[in-house]
Amino acid sequence: MSAINRWRSFSFILGLCCIKLICRVVDLGITMTYARASNEDTLRQLILLRQVVEYEWIGLTEDEVLLRLNVYIEVQAPRLIVLKKDSENHSIYFESYRFNFLMGDL
């Protein structure tokens, strides 16, 4: 194989690698754009859900909220859902959400 043919082969392989790298970068850019949009949408939905829960459940006592959450957990029987009541801080932990309650005279 002559030197020119080796350079042609090397250049061809290098060109294929560059094309592959460009395709990979474009693919990752598109993937990141969709992932970012999905995260923003999820955050917007969580904020909306939080506002609905605050509006609907405002004024309920700690026991009433705990009862509603227990009823929900019973409906979701096959899934393991963590529910914990913290009497010292007057809070209820439902998975990663925390419900805080004001105690005393308002």
Beta strands, then each sheet from edge to edge (+ up, - down):
strand 1: 83-86
strand 2: 91-94
strand 3: 97-100
sheet 1: 1+ 2- 3+
end
